[in-house]
C-alpha cells in the first residue's frame, strides 16, 4: 500500500466494535488520528486535528465547511460521512476543491423504517401516556373509555418522500390493513406502486395533508424541504392526524409544530429528529402528553451502525487511494 505512504486519516468519533477494531489495527502507511471521547468532537478540536488530513471520516454532528477544509490543507482528498444525509457538509466547497464525498446509502433503510412504524404505533396508541400512567400510579380499574387511541385498519397513510425508507415504511404499514397510501415526492413511481400493491397514489401535497390519517416524513432535508411542515401545513391536517418525522428535524418548523399542538390541531406526534439535537430538557415539545420524542435512534441497531461504519471506512480508504468511491453522494 505504498500509495498510502505518510497519509493521515482523521476519524471524528469512536465506531462500533468491529469497525473500531479495524481502525485500532491500523492501515499500512497511514496514521489514524481519532477523537475517542463519547461525545461530538468540539469545533476547536476538529479544526486542530484536521490539519494535514488526507481523508476525514465524519458524522452528521460534524459541520464540514470551508474552515475545516482550509484547516486540513490542499492534500485533503475525501470526506466520508457515516450517514445517508449530507446537509452538514458544504458540497460546493468540496466540489470546488475536487474533494470526494462518500455517504452510506441503503444500509439504514430497514432500521429507520422500523423506527418510523414504531413511532406511528406509539403515537396512535398513546404509548407515552400509558407508560406515564403506570409509573405515576394513575392506572386504575379497567375502563372502556380510558386512553383510547386509534388503529391503522382502513386508514389513509401519507408518505412524504418515497425513497428507500419511504418504500420500506409503506410495505410495513400495508401489513396493518391501511386502506390507502398517498405519497409525495419528485415524481410518480408506478413500478413501486405495483410492487407494494393495494391502493396507492401520487398526489399533490395539499391533498396529502388534508386526507391522511397518518403522515410519515421520509424525505431528505434540502432547500426545498426545509421547514416544509410549518403551522400552515399543520393547520390543513385532520385534527386526529398522527404525524411522524424520522428524516431530519429541519424539515419541520418547530415553533409551528408547537403552536399546532397547543391549539389541538394534531392528534399525536412522534419525532426521532428535532432542532436542535439534543433537544433541551425545557423544550415546550416535551410538555405535550401526545408528543413522543426519541433521541435520533432511527438507525440505532448494532447491525446497521456497523454496516454504516464499514461503508464509511471503505469510502475514505478508496478516496485516499485516488480510487472511485464505492458510495459517492451523487451516485
ABEGO torsion letter per residue (X at the ends): XAAABGBBBBBABBBBAAAAAAAAAEBBGBBBBBBABBBBBBAAAAAAAABGBABBBBBAABBBBAAAAAAAEAABABBBBBBABAAABBAAAAAAAGBBBBBBBGAAAAAAAAAAAAAAAAAAAGAAAAAAAAAAGABBBBBAABGBBBBABGBBBBBBGBBAAAAAAAAAAAAAGBABBBBBEABBBAAAAAAAEEBBBBBBAAAAAAABABBBBABBBBAAABGABBAAAAAABBAABBBBBABBAAABBAAAAAAAAAAGABABBBBABBOBOBBBAABAAAABAABBBBBGAAABBAAAAAAAAAAAAAAAAAAAAGBBBABBAAX
